[in-house]
Amino acid sequence: MTDSPGNIPAGTPVLVTGATGFTGAFVTRQLVEAGLCVHAIARPSSCIAALQDLDIRWFRGDVFDPETVARAADGVAYVFHLAAAYREAKTSATTYTKVHVTSTQLLARAVAGRNGFQRFVHVSTVGVHGHIAHPPADEASPFHPGDDYQRTKAEAELWLRDFAAANRLPCTVVRPCGIYGPGDRRLLKVFRMAARGWLLVLGGGKCLYHLIHVEDLARILPLAAAHPAVLNDVIIAGNAEPISLMRMAEIVAVHLGRARLRVIRLPAWPFFVAGALCEAVCRPLGIEPPLYRRRVAFYTKDRAFDTSKLRAKLGYECAYTNETGLRQTAQWYAEQGWFRGRRGGKRGCDPRDSAGGQQT
């Protein structure tokens, strides 16, 4: 048994949503190994194989189902709300609303006013800020969500903050930056390009990106749950400094033995046009577009954040620097054969559970 995270006493009952996702699995494992009594909600189709060695009380059902939420939240002292709808062409605006907004409302109402309840930790995303015209942004920067995923994450966060204030619900909102680490698939394309010794960059920007290693985030969330300095507050979880896509790829390429990295810059507008066309054709058919505007924007925009509040209020210094985390992740990908096209995951598992996770 490890030390209880964030000074939460061993044996304390806690609820984790999104436990089978990329980030949720790391958080859940840490909480169980620290001796906490973990409740977890999982869809009937979710694969729990990666956590089957742990003592978890599973509640099978949707996170937006009132009965499932009521049973899972019964008696818990903390809620770690990480559930998120995966970004796919077939994911409707209604699904995003149910998974992000309805679930938050049900969970908050289930624990509000209950004796012994300590903290609702709501995992939002820096994506609620959308495009950042003048980086770095901080916790007080305006919201400019750019799609249904970001819009509903913003709606859920704002609703919770208002509800908590009106109902004296102790809560903390954590907005992670780009989550990565062993098992992540969202940044896999960047790693694969770097492994081959090249990187595609669109437009003329610096392409700044802000990262947080999944193991660091798994430590931050329990700390935020028990720390008085962030009660009823919002905190961005990210490394001390952003990093450019070019530098990310360079670190990976050098670690994998590439002598040099070739950066290919192309104008962005043709790709935005092509992405819009792909979305228009594919989405009505429920087909994942081969190219879409959000992915194009990833290679063009500068996204950087002031993460000093994480250190000033929580006193947390990330264990992984950008460089050490990227090297570790690249090594894991290589050992798993993912650079050769193998995707990982166990047969019969929903890939959204085995390697999905919080997205910005």
Residue frames as qw, qx, qy, qz and C-alpha x, y, z in Angstrom:
[[0.000, 0.888, 0.459, 0.000, 0.00, 0.00, 0.00],
 [0.405, 0.371, -0.018, 0.836, 1.30, 3.46, -0.88],
 [0.068, -0.262, -0.414, 0.869, 0.83, 6.65, 1.12],
 [0.246, 0.716, 0.639, -0.133, -2.70, 8.00, 0.88],
 [0.360, 0.352, 0.304, 0.809, -2.76, 10.57, -1.94],
 [0.115, -0.574, -0.154, -0.796, -3.49, 14.15, -0.98],
 [0.071, -0.152, 0.684, -0.710, -3.78, 13.17, 2.70],
 [0.737, -0.158, -0.223, -0.618, -7.06, 11.34, 2.10],
 [0.486, -0.399, 0.716, -0.303, -7.25, 8.74, 4.90],
 [0.182, 0.114, -0.949, -0.233, -7.03, 5.08, 3.93],
 [0.059, 0.360, 0.908, -0.207, -10.43, 3.42, 3.79],
 [0.255, 0.458, 0.154, -0.838, -12.20, 6.57, 2.62],
 [0.545, 0.456, 0.696, 0.109, -14.93, 5.78, 0.06],
 [0.062, 0.536, -0.262, -0.800, -14.46, 7.64, -3.24],
 [0.700, 0.527, 0.473, -0.087, -16.20, 7.54, -6.60],
 [0.179, -0.420, 0.533, 0.713, -14.36, 7.68, -9.93],
 [0.704, 0.598, 0.304, -0.235, -16.14, 8.18, -13.23],
 [0.553, 0.765, -0.324, -0.056, -14.28, 7.46, -16.44],
 [0.630, -0.575, 0.521, 0.016, -12.23, 4.88, -14.54],
 [0.844, 0.127, 0.468, 0.230, -11.60, 2.73, -17.62],
 [0.467, 0.879, -0.008, 0.097, -10.30, 5.63, -19.71],
 [0.660, 0.448, -0.307, 0.520, -6.66, 6.54, -20.24],
 [0.008, -0.533, 0.407, -0.741, -6.41, 9.03, -17.38],
 [0.734, -0.416, 0.056, -0.534, -9.08, 7.40, -15.23],
 [0.946, -0.028, -0.310, 0.091, -7.23, 4.09, -15.10],
 [0.476, 0.345, -0.446, 0.675, -4.09, 5.77, -13.73],
 [0.302, -0.465, 0.260, -0.790, -6.11, 7.70, -11.15],
 [0.872, -0.274, -0.123, -0.387, -8.14, 4.67, -10.10],
 [0.852, 0.086, -0.425, 0.293, -5.09, 2.45, -9.67],
 [0.245, 0.393, -0.441, 0.769, -3.37, 5.06, -7.52],
 [0.513, -0.423, 0.159, -0.730, -6.43, 5.49, -5.29],
 [0.941, -0.176, -0.219, -0.186, -6.91, 1.75, -4.80],
 [0.759, 0.181, -0.431, 0.454, -3.22, 1.12, -4.09],
 [0.031, 0.436, -0.379, 0.816, -3.35, 3.91, -1.51],
 [0.114, -0.184, -0.886, 0.411, -6.00, 1.96, 0.41],
 [0.382, 0.136, 0.124, -0.906, -9.08, 3.97, -0.53],
 [0.441, 0.321, 0.826, -0.144, -12.43, 2.29, -1.06],
 [0.087, 0.274, -0.427, -0.857, -13.07, 2.97, -4.74],
 [0.570, 0.526, 0.581, -0.247, -16.46, 2.97, -6.43],
 [0.082, -0.317, 0.542, 0.774, -16.34, 3.21, -10.23],
 [0.655, 0.522, 0.316, -0.445, -18.99, 3.63, -12.90],
 [0.149, -0.297, 0.763, 0.554, -18.44, 1.78, -16.17],
 [0.660, 0.265, -0.218, -0.668, -20.66, 1.31, -19.19],
 [0.908, -0.027, 0.382, -0.168, -21.80, -2.29, -19.75],
 [0.830, 0.538, -0.042, 0.144, -19.58, -2.35, -22.87],
 [0.009, -0.878, 0.453, -0.153, -16.52, -0.98, -21.06],
 [0.847, 0.145, -0.462, 0.219, -13.52, -3.24, -20.71],
 [0.482, -0.815, 0.229, -0.225, -12.27, -3.45, -17.12],
 [0.952, 0.080, -0.187, 0.230, -9.51, -5.98, -17.83],
 [0.438, 0.544, -0.335, 0.632, -6.70, -3.48, -17.13],
 [0.259, -0.505, 0.406, -0.716, -8.08, -2.94, -13.62],
 [0.838, -0.225, -0.386, -0.312, -9.32, -6.44, -12.82],
 [0.648, 0.035, -0.601, 0.468, -6.48, -7.03, -10.34],
 [0.008, 0.247, -0.349, 0.904, -7.76, -4.18, -8.16],
 [0.088, -0.464, -0.820, 0.325, -10.37, -4.20, -5.41],
 [0.152, 0.004, -0.152, -0.977, -12.98, -1.92, -7.02],
 [0.339, 0.444, 0.743, -0.369, -16.73, -1.81, -6.48],
 [0.059, 0.030, 0.590, 0.805, -18.04, -1.55, -10.03],
 [0.404, 0.528, 0.496, -0.558, -21.37, 0.00, -10.97],
 [0.297, 0.120, 0.730, 0.604, -22.34, -0.95, -14.49],
 [0.211, 0.803, 0.550, -0.090, -24.38, 1.65, -16.32],
 [0.373, 0.643, 0.155, 0.650, -24.20, 5.02, -18.01],
 [0.349, -0.137, -0.370, 0.850, -22.79, 7.95, -16.11],
 [0.244, -0.105, -0.082, -0.961, -25.90, 9.91, -17.09],
 [0.547, -0.355, -0.705, -0.278, -28.30, 7.28, -15.74],
 [0.374, -0.640, 0.207, -0.638, -29.90, 8.56, -12.50],
 [0.921, -0.352, -0.011, -0.166, -30.20, 5.15, -10.84],
 [0.850, 0.192, -0.225, 0.436, -26.59, 4.18, -11.62],
 [0.201, 0.580, -0.274, 0.740, -25.28, 7.49, -10.31],
 [0.585, -0.602, 0.113, -0.531, -27.37, 7.31, -7.14],
 [0.970, -0.230, -0.073, 0.042, -26.11, 3.81, -6.29],
 [0.745, 0.301, -0.204, 0.559, -22.47, 4.61, -7.10],
 [0.089, 0.601, -0.217, 0.764, -22.42, 7.89, -5.16],
 [0.711, -0.612, -0.217, -0.271, -24.07, 6.47, -2.06],
 [0.791, -0.583, -0.009, 0.183, -21.84, 7.06, 0.96],
 [0.727, 0.278, -0.021, 0.627, -18.76, 8.40, -0.86],
 [0.361, -0.757, -0.140, 0.526, -16.71, 11.26, 0.58],
 [0.071, -0.570, 0.397, 0.716, -15.07, 12.32, -2.68],
 [0.746, 0.554, 0.367, -0.044, -16.06, 12.31, -6.34],
 [0.252, -0.453, 0.532, 0.670, -13.47, 12.31, -9.11],
 [0.641, 0.610, 0.385, -0.263, -15.45, 13.10, -12.24],
 [0.233, -0.469, 0.607, 0.598, -13.30, 12.21, -15.25],
 [0.561, 0.396, 0.721, 0.094, -15.88, 10.74, -17.63],
 [0.161, 0.583, -0.250, -0.756, -15.74, 12.21, -21.12],
 [0.803, 0.481, 0.318, -0.151, -17.34, 11.35, -24.45],
 [0.577, -0.202, 0.521, 0.596, -14.82, 10.29, -27.05],
 [0.297, 0.651, -0.156, -0.681, -14.50, 12.53, -30.11],
 [0.362, 0.076, 0.852, 0.371, -15.79, 10.53, -33.05],
 [0.190, -0.066, -0.464, -0.862, -17.87, 11.34, -36.10],
 [0.426, -0.399, -0.761, -0.285, -20.72, 9.24, -34.74],
 [0.278, -0.386, -0.599, 0.644, -20.76, 11.08, -31.38],
 [0.004, -0.733, -0.479, -0.482, -23.76, 13.41, -31.42],
 [0.039, -0.492, 0.230, -0.839, -24.23, 16.71, -29.64],
 [0.748, -0.464, -0.116, -0.460, -26.84, 14.95, -27.50],
 [0.901, -0.119, -0.331, 0.256, -24.30, 12.36, -26.37],
 [0.401, 0.326, -0.322, 0.794, -21.78, 15.05, -25.45],
 [0.367, -0.522, 0.076, -0.766, -24.47, 16.80, -23.40],
 [0.880, -0.363, -0.213, -0.220, -25.45, 13.61, -21.58],
 [0.847, -0.014, -0.317, 0.426, -21.91, 12.50, -20.78],
 [0.376, 0.252, -0.251, 0.856, -20.57, 15.94, -19.82],
 [0.245, -0.362, 0.085, -0.895, -23.50, 18.01, -18.56],
 [0.773, -0.355, -0.267, -0.453, -26.21, 15.59, -17.39],
 [0.805, -0.093, -0.501, 0.304, -23.72, 13.39, -15.56],
 [0.270, 0.227, -0.377, 0.857, -22.25, 16.38, -13.73],
 [0.446, -0.374, 0.000, -0.813, -25.69, 17.53, -12.65],
 [0.858, -0.274, -0.376, -0.218, -26.70, 14.09, -11.41],
 [0.702, 0.013, -0.493, 0.514, -23.46, 13.56, -9.48],
 [0.083, 0.297, -0.288, 0.907, -23.51, 17.01, -7.88],
 [0.597, -0.372, -0.077, -0.707, -27.13, 16.68, -6.79],
 [0.855, -0.170, -0.489, -0.024, -26.46, 13.19, -5.42],
 [0.659, -0.107, -0.451, 0.592, -23.81, 14.41, -2.97],
 [0.005, 0.504, -0.068, 0.861, -24.79, 18.03, -2.26],
 [0.522, -0.526, 0.135, -0.658, -25.67, 18.61, 1.39],
 [0.906, -0.158, -0.392, -0.016, -24.66, 15.12, 2.46],
 [0.535, -0.779, 0.319, -0.076, -22.96, 14.85, 5.85],
 [0.761, -0.335, 0.486, 0.271, -19.38, 13.72, 5.51],
 [0.715, 0.581, 0.237, 0.310, -18.98, 14.65, 1.86],
 [0.535, -0.554, 0.104, 0.629, -15.61, 16.35, 1.39],
 [0.019, 0.598, -0.348, -0.722, -14.97, 17.40, -2.21],
 [0.754, 0.547, 0.362, -0.034, -16.24, 17.10, -5.79],
 [0.297, -0.504, 0.502, 0.637, -13.24, 17.11, -8.15],
 [0.665, 0.657, 0.298, -0.192, -14.42, 18.01, -11.62],
 [0.505, -0.242, 0.530, 0.637, -12.00, 17.31, -14.45],
 [0.461, 0.807, 0.144, -0.339, -12.67, 19.84, -17.17],
 [0.760, 0.216, 0.305, 0.531, -10.19, 20.74, -19.95],
 [0.193, -0.500, 0.127, 0.835, -8.16, 23.71, -21.13],
 [0.184, 0.283, 0.726, 0.599, -10.09, 23.19, -24.36],
 [0.008, -0.797, -0.578, 0.173, -12.88, 25.32, -22.88],
 [0.162, -0.700, 0.086, 0.690, -10.69, 28.33, -23.65],
 [0.692, 0.663, 0.284, 0.032, -10.70, 27.42, -27.34],
 [0.618, 0.526, -0.001, 0.585, -8.45, 29.54, -29.49],
 [0.479, -0.715, -0.142, 0.488, -6.09, 31.67, -27.42],
 [0.430, 0.869, 0.079, 0.232, -5.36, 34.89, -29.25],
 [0.119, 0.800, -0.426, 0.405, -2.68, 36.06, -26.84],
 [0.891, -0.269, -0.339, 0.138, -1.08, 33.17, -24.97],
 [0.231, -0.105, -0.959, 0.128, -0.48, 32.29, -22.25],
 [0.536, -0.515, -0.307, -0.594, -4.01, 31.92, -20.89],
 [0.030, 0.176, -0.801, 0.571, -4.77, 31.34, -17.22],
 [0.006, -0.365, -0.906, 0.216, -7.70, 30.16, -15.11],
 [0.162, 0.633, 0.379, -0.656, -9.51, 33.49, -15.53],
 [0.005, 0.210, -0.568, -0.796, -9.18, 33.66, -19.31],
 [0.634, 0.235, 0.088, -0.731, -12.46, 33.75, -21.28],
 [0.613, 0.107, 0.783, 0.019, -14.12, 30.66, -22.66],
 [0.462, 0.530, -0.322, -0.634, -14.23, 30.23, -26.45],
 [0.645, -0.028, 0.763, 0.008, -15.19, 26.57, -27.04],
 [0.199, 0.444, -0.541, -0.686, -14.78, 25.56, -30.64],
 [0.446, -0.008, -0.803, -0.394, -16.84, 22.37, -30.95],
 [0.727, -0.442, -0.286, -0.441, -19.52, 20.33, -29.19],
 [0.774, -0.145, -0.486, 0.380, -16.96, 18.56, -27.02],
 [0.320, 0.091, -0.306, 0.892, -15.50, 21.80, -25.69],
 [0.338, -0.408, -0.155, -0.834, -18.88, 23.53, -25.54],
 [0.774, -0.438, -0.366, -0.273, -20.43, 20.86, -23.32],
 [0.681, -0.120, -0.445, 0.569, -17.34, 20.61, -21.13],
 [0.090, 0.229, -0.155, 0.957, -17.59, 24.38, -20.60],
 [0.546, -0.431, -0.273, -0.665, -21.33, 24.15, -19.92],
 [0.801, -0.336, -0.489, 0.082, -20.78, 21.41, -17.33],
 [0.517, -0.014, -0.379, 0.767, -18.03, 23.32, -15.55],
 [0.104, -0.294, 0.032, -0.950, -19.97, 26.58, -15.40],
 [0.674, -0.438, -0.375, -0.463, -23.12, 24.82, -14.20],
 [0.763, -0.258, -0.503, 0.312, -21.18, 23.03, -11.45],
 [0.337, 0.093, -0.304, 0.886, -19.51, 26.19, -10.20],
 [0.350, -0.352, -0.088, -0.863, -22.87, 27.98, -9.94],
 [0.782, -0.356, -0.439, -0.262, -24.57, 24.97, -8.33],
 [0.676, -0.099, -0.514, 0.518, -21.76, 24.50, -5.84],
 [0.101, 0.203, -0.238, 0.944, -21.89, 28.13, -4.75],
 [0.521, -0.329, -0.154, -0.773, -25.66, 28.03, -4.30],
 [0.885, -0.280, -0.279, -0.247, -25.71, 24.69, -2.50],
 [0.388, -0.747, 0.516, -0.160, -22.50, 24.83, -0.47],
 [0.988, 0.117, 0.060, 0.079, -21.04, 21.91, -2.36],
 [0.368, -0.727, 0.461, 0.352, -17.26, 21.76, -1.83],
 [0.850, 0.454, 0.233, 0.132, -15.68, 21.39, -5.24],
 [0.264, -0.646, 0.441, 0.565, -12.49, 21.93, -7.20],
 [0.764, 0.628, 0.103, -0.107, -12.24, 22.20, -10.97],
 [0.498, -0.463, 0.548, 0.487, -9.08, 20.92, -12.64],
 [0.658, 0.716, -0.020, -0.234, -8.42, 21.82, -16.27],
 [0.746, -0.254, 0.457, 0.413, -5.70, 19.53, -17.64],
 [0.224, 0.673, -0.454, -0.539, -3.52, 20.58, -20.53],
 [0.753, 0.348, -0.468, -0.304, -2.71, 18.01, -23.23],
 [0.748, -0.404, 0.496, -0.176, -2.57, 14.67, -21.42],
 [0.702, 0.492, -0.506, -0.097, -0.03, 12.17, -22.70],
 [0.410, -0.507, 0.732, -0.198, 2.02, 9.20, -21.57],
 [0.010, -0.131, 0.974, 0.185, 2.22, 5.43, -22.12],
 [0.213, 0.433, 0.867, -0.128, -1.07, 4.27, -23.65],
 [0.252, 0.673, 0.147, -0.680, -2.10, 7.64, -25.12],
 [0.574, 0.346, 0.635, 0.385, -3.21, 7.61, -28.76],
 [0.217, 0.925, 0.269, -0.159, -4.07, 11.23, -29.34],
 [0.015, -0.879, 0.386, 0.279, -0.46, 12.32, -29.87],
 [0.800, -0.088, 0.552, 0.218, 0.58, 9.03, -31.47],
 [0.652, 0.695, 0.224, 0.204, 0.58, 10.53, -34.99],
 [0.027, 0.949, -0.300, 0.090, 3.12, 13.17, -33.94],
 [0.594, -0.527, 0.604, 0.067, 5.33, 10.49, -32.40],
 [0.826, 0.245, 0.479, 0.169, 5.06, 8.32, -35.50],
 [0.476, 0.864, -0.015, 0.165, 6.11, 11.15, -37.78],
 [0.193, -0.860, 0.467, -0.075, 9.07, 11.91, -35.53],
 [0.779, -0.254, 0.569, 0.070, 10.00, 8.23, -35.43],
 [0.762, 0.468, 0.358, 0.268, 10.28, 8.38, -39.21],
 [0.530, -0.196, 0.124, 0.816, 12.37, 11.54, -39.04],
 [0.051, 0.316, 0.343, 0.883, 9.93, 14.17, -40.26],
 [0.017, 0.526, 0.636, -0.564, 7.18, 16.47, -39.03],
 [0.115, 0.569, 0.530, 0.618, 4.41, 18.25, -40.89],
 [0.130, -0.479, -0.388, 0.776, 3.72, 21.81, -39.69],
 [0.211, 0.684, 0.581, 0.387, 0.92, 23.93, -41.13],
 [0.075, -0.972, -0.162, -0.155, 1.10, 27.70, -41.34],
 [0.458, 0.589, -0.327, 0.580, 3.81, 29.93, -39.93],
 [0.538, -0.749, 0.100, -0.372, 3.18, 29.78, -36.17],
 [0.060, -0.567, 0.774, -0.276, 5.38, 28.44, -33.40],
 [0.766, -0.125, -0.571, -0.269, 2.87, 25.61, -32.83],
 [0.077, -0.368, 0.701, -0.607, 3.15, 25.82, -29.05],
 [0.723, -0.307, -0.546, -0.291, 1.49, 23.07, -27.08],
 [0.286, -0.543, 0.551, -0.565, 1.11, 22.55, -23.33],
 [0.674, 0.025, -0.734, -0.079, 1.51, 19.09, -21.87],
 [0.529, -0.495, 0.505, -0.469, 0.81, 17.21, -18.64],
 [0.301, 0.205, -0.930, -0.042, 2.04, 13.65, -18.12],
 [0.684, -0.370, -0.455, -0.434, -0.77, 11.30, -17.10],
 [0.669, -0.239, -0.583, 0.395, 1.14, 10.17, -14.00],
 [0.148, 0.054, -0.272, 0.949, 1.53, 13.76, -12.86],
 [0.453, -0.287, -0.229, -0.812, -2.18, 14.40, -13.39],
 [0.733, -0.309, -0.598, -0.096, -3.01, 11.25, -11.42],
 [0.496, -0.196, -0.509, 0.676, -1.08, 12.73, -8.50],
 [0.027, -0.154, 0.026, -0.987, -2.53, 16.22, -8.88],
 [0.493, -0.402, -0.477, -0.607, -6.19, 15.19, -8.70],
 [0.659, -0.484, -0.552, 0.161, -6.13, 13.60, -5.20],
 [0.398, -0.130, -0.259, 0.870, -3.99, 16.49, -4.00],
 [0.165, -0.240, -0.203, -0.935, -6.56, 18.95, -5.34],
 [0.558, -0.457, -0.622, -0.305, -9.30, 16.94, -3.62],
 [0.653, -0.540, -0.445, 0.289, -7.92, 17.48, -0.13],
 [0.440, 0.025, -0.123, 0.889, -5.98, 20.73, -0.33],
 [0.034, -0.759, -0.506, 0.409, -7.72, 23.70, 1.34],
 [0.150, -0.471, 0.215, 0.842, -5.99, 26.22, -0.93],
 [0.137, 0.037, -0.651, -0.746, -8.03, 25.18, -3.97],
 [0.138, 0.455, 0.834, -0.280, -11.41, 24.62, -2.32],
 [0.322, 0.810, 0.445, -0.207, -14.11, 26.04, -4.62],
 [0.023, -0.760, 0.365, 0.537, -11.40, 27.12, -7.04],
 [0.850, 0.525, 0.045, -0.025, -10.15, 26.31, -10.54],
 [0.403, -0.665, 0.534, 0.333, -6.65, 25.15, -11.40],
 [0.728, 0.593, -0.296, -0.173, -4.92, 24.44, -14.71],
 [0.798, -0.377, 0.447, 0.144, -2.77, 21.31, -14.60],
 [0.749, 0.642, -0.065, 0.148, 0.21, 21.50, -16.89],
 [0.769, -0.032, -0.091, 0.632, 3.98, 21.56, -17.05],
 [0.281, -0.671, -0.108, 0.677, 5.77, 24.76, -16.11],
 [0.061, 0.522, -0.386, -0.758, 6.48, 25.61, -19.75],
 [0.810, 0.478, 0.160, -0.299, 4.81, 24.93, -23.09],
 [0.482, -0.303, 0.679, 0.464, 6.70, 23.20, -25.88],
 [0.471, 0.500, -0.311, -0.657, 6.56, 23.57, -29.64],
 [0.949, 0.202, 0.164, -0.178, 5.55, 20.68, -31.85],
 [0.615, 0.659, -0.408, 0.146, 8.93, 20.94, -33.55],
 [0.087, -0.584, 0.705, -0.391, 10.76, 20.53, -30.23],
 [0.813, -0.118, 0.431, -0.373, 8.48, 17.65, -29.24],
 [0.914, 0.401, -0.035, -0.057, 9.27, 15.83, -32.47],
 [0.367, 0.714, -0.539, 0.254, 12.98, 16.59, -32.15],
 [0.428, -0.481, 0.661, -0.385, 13.14, 15.06, -28.66],
 [0.898, 0.082, 0.358, -0.243, 11.36, 11.93, -29.87],
 [0.771, 0.603, -0.203, 0.020, 13.46, 11.64, -33.04],
 [0.145, 0.694, -0.642, 0.292, 16.76, 11.97, -31.16],
 [0.611, -0.334, 0.619, -0.365, 15.65, 9.45, -28.53],
 [0.905, 0.231, 0.324, -0.148, 14.82, 6.95, -31.26],
 [0.665, -0.244, 0.491, 0.507, 18.17, 7.42, -32.96],
 [0.515, 0.765, 0.316, 0.224, 17.24, 9.70, -35.83],
 [0.575, -0.029, 0.021, 0.818, 20.18, 11.83, -36.90],
 [0.029, 0.078, -0.028, -0.996, 18.00, 14.76, -37.87],
 [0.287, 0.573, 0.706, -0.301, 14.37, 15.83, -38.05],
 [0.132, 0.177, 0.492, 0.842, 13.00, 17.21, -41.31],
 [0.186, 0.539, 0.517, -0.639, 10.28, 19.83, -40.72],
 [0.167, 0.329, 0.667, 0.647, 7.89, 20.28, -43.64],
 [0.134, 0.458, 0.355, -0.804, 5.92, 23.54, -43.58],
 [0.108, 0.378, 0.733, 0.555, 2.85, 23.87, -45.77],
 [0.262, -0.209, -0.006, -0.942, 0.11, 26.53, -45.98],
 [0.209, 0.122, 0.845, -0.477, -2.79, 25.73, -43.69],
 [0.507, 0.285, 0.110, -0.806, -5.79, 26.97, -45.67],
 [0.567, 0.185, -0.658, -0.459, -5.99, 24.07, -48.18],
 [0.278, -0.033, -0.930, 0.239, -6.08, 21.63, -45.28],
 [0.252, 0.232, 0.525, -0.779, -8.84, 23.55, -43.51],
 [0.578, 0.279, -0.253, -0.724, -10.88, 23.47, -46.74],
 [0.516, 0.140, -0.826, -0.178, -10.23, 19.77, -47.21],
 [0.067, -0.067, -0.853, 0.513, -11.11, 19.10, -43.58],
 [0.430, 0.242, 0.273, -0.826, -14.41, 20.95, -43.88],
 [0.629, 0.249, -0.486, -0.553, -15.28, 18.95, -47.00],
 [0.376, 0.089, -0.916, 0.103, -14.39, 15.65, -45.34],
 [0.130, 0.147, 0.707, -0.679, -16.54, 16.49, -42.32],
 [0.525, 0.260, 0.001, -0.810, -19.47, 17.55, -44.49],
 [0.646, 0.211, -0.624, -0.384, -19.39, 14.26, -46.39],
 [0.427, 0.100, -0.874, 0.210, -18.46, 11.83, -43.62],
 [0.140, -0.052, 0.644, -0.750, -20.29, 13.00, -40.53],
 [0.682, 0.057, 0.015, -0.729, -23.86, 12.53, -41.86],
 [0.808, 0.166, -0.530, -0.195, -22.85, 8.97, -42.69],
 [0.789, -0.578, 0.177, -0.112, -21.33, 8.34, -39.27],
 [0.880, 0.252, -0.098, 0.391, -17.91, 7.82, -40.84],
 [0.508, -0.697, 0.057, 0.503, -14.79, 9.13, -39.13],
 [0.454, 0.886, -0.083, -0.044, -13.36, 11.81, -41.45],
 [0.858, 0.116, -0.068, 0.496, -9.81, 11.10, -42.68],
 [0.340, 0.137, -0.129, 0.921, -9.13, 14.80, -42.13],
 [0.212, -0.820, -0.525, -0.083, -11.01, 17.32, -40.00],
 [0.128, 0.839, -0.053, 0.526, -10.59, 20.96, -39.02],
 [0.623, -0.759, 0.154, -0.110, -9.84, 20.38, -35.35],
 [0.885, -0.156, 0.213, 0.384, -6.89, 18.18, -36.27],
 [0.516, 0.611, 0.101, 0.593, -5.66, 20.76, -38.78],
 [0.215, -0.901, 0.053, -0.374, -5.90, 23.44, -36.08],
 [0.841, -0.502, 0.090, 0.181, -3.72, 21.30, -33.82],
 [0.757, 0.061, 0.204, 0.618, -0.83, 21.81, -36.24],
 [0.276, 0.651, 0.199, 0.678, -1.35, 25.56, -36.59],
 [0.335, -0.856, -0.119, -0.376, -2.30, 27.20, -33.29],
 [0.291, 0.346, -0.617, 0.644, -0.18, 28.33, -30.37],
 [0.676, -0.591, -0.295, -0.328, -1.67, 27.08, -27.09],
 [0.461, 0.185, -0.590, 0.637, 0.19, 27.99, -23.94],
 [0.535, -0.726, -0.355, -0.246, -0.95, 28.46, -20.34],
 [0.036, -0.605, 0.521, -0.601, 0.23, 30.06, -17.14],
 [0.792, -0.251, -0.552, -0.066, 0.41, 27.06, -14.81],
 [0.200, 0.407, -0.555, 0.698, 1.98, 28.89, -11.85],
 [0.623, -0.397, 0.137, -0.660, -1.15, 28.43, -9.73],
 [0.931, -0.045, -0.359, -0.051, -0.50, 24.68, -9.66],
 [0.634, 0.162, -0.477, 0.587, 2.82, 25.30, -7.95],
 [0.046, -0.404, 0.284, -0.868, 1.82, 28.31, -5.87],
 [0.654, -0.320, 0.107, -0.677, -1.38, 26.89, -4.37],
 [0.978, -0.104, -0.115, -0.141, -0.85, 23.12, -4.46],
 [0.354, -0.730, 0.580, 0.079, 2.94, 23.23, -4.16],
 [0.896, 0.125, 0.421, 0.062, 3.13, 20.61, -6.90],
 [0.070, 0.678, -0.576, -0.450, 6.15, 20.29, -9.16],
 [0.897, 0.312, -0.121, -0.289, 5.68, 17.95, -12.10],
 [0.762, -0.359, 0.509, 0.176, 7.74, 14.78, -11.85],
 [0.683, 0.290, 0.498, 0.448, 8.07, 14.67, -15.64],
 [0.002, 0.572, -0.205, -0.794, 9.59, 17.51, -17.60],
 [0.692, 0.569, -0.072, -0.438, 8.53, 17.84, -21.21],
 [0.383, 0.588, -0.700, -0.133, 11.72, 16.10, -22.26],
 [0.157, -0.227, 0.933, -0.231, 11.72, 13.22, -19.78],
 [0.618, 0.282, 0.547, -0.490, 8.03, 12.52, -20.33],
 [0.663, 0.600, -0.207, -0.396, 8.30, 12.53, -24.12],
 [0.243, 0.499, -0.831, -0.037, 11.31, 10.23, -24.05],
 [0.348, -0.061, 0.867, -0.352, 9.57, 7.82, -21.70],
 [0.683, 0.429, 0.332, -0.490, 6.43, 7.78, -23.85],
 [0.547, 0.625, -0.464, -0.308, 8.40, 7.30, -27.07],
 [0.025, 0.372, -0.924, 0.090, 10.25, 4.38, -25.51],
 [0.517, 0.144, 0.726, -0.431, 6.97, 2.79, -24.43],
 [0.691, 0.558, -0.007, -0.460, 5.50, 3.17, -27.93],
 [0.380, 0.583, -0.698, -0.166, 8.60, 1.57, -29.41],
 [0.156, -0.221, 0.934, -0.235, 8.53, -1.36, -26.99],
 [0.578, 0.308, 0.599, -0.460, 4.82, -1.95, -27.70],
 [0.390, 0.146, 0.745, 0.520, 5.39, -1.88, -31.46],
 [0.257, 0.782, 0.452, -0.342, 3.02, 1.06, -31.98],
 [0.050, 0.684, -0.362, -0.631, 5.43, 2.72, -34.40],
 [0.079, -0.109, 0.894, 0.429, 4.93, -0.32, -36.64],
 [0.434, -0.158, -0.465, -0.755, 1.17, 0.17, -36.66],
 [0.425, -0.336, -0.830, 0.130, 0.10, -2.02, -33.74],
 [0.248, -0.628, -0.122, -0.727, -2.53, -0.17, -31.75],
 [0.029, 0.163, -0.759, 0.630, -2.44, -2.00, -28.44],
 [0.640, -0.106, 0.156, -0.745, -5.41, -2.86, -26.29],
 [0.314, -0.075, 0.940, -0.111, -6.92, -6.23, -25.55],
 [0.220, -0.172, -0.781, -0.558, -9.23, -8.15, -27.80],
 [0.302, -0.589, -0.748, -0.049, -12.83, -7.47, -26.93],
 [0.265, -0.552, -0.327, 0.719, -12.05, -4.13, -25.28],
 [0.262, 0.916, 0.291, 0.085, -13.54, -0.88, -26.45],
 [0.620, 0.248, -0.070, 0.741, -10.53, 1.16, -27.63],
 [0.135, -0.760, -0.046, -0.634, -12.15, 4.23, -26.12],
 [0.740, -0.661, 0.025, -0.121, -11.64, 2.60, -22.73],
 [0.909, -0.134, 0.020, 0.394, -8.26, 0.94, -23.17],
 [0.549, -0.033, 0.089, 0.830, -6.48, 4.01, -24.48],
 [0.025, 0.772, 0.355, 0.527, -8.97, 6.82, -24.67],
 [0.449, -0.384, -0.426, 0.686, -9.01, 9.69, -22.28],
 [0.014, -0.839, -0.250, 0.483, -9.47, 13.33, -21.59],
 [0.534, 0.382, 0.383, 0.649, -9.16, 15.43, -24.71],
 [0.124, -0.482, -0.136, 0.857, -8.61, 19.14, -25.08]]
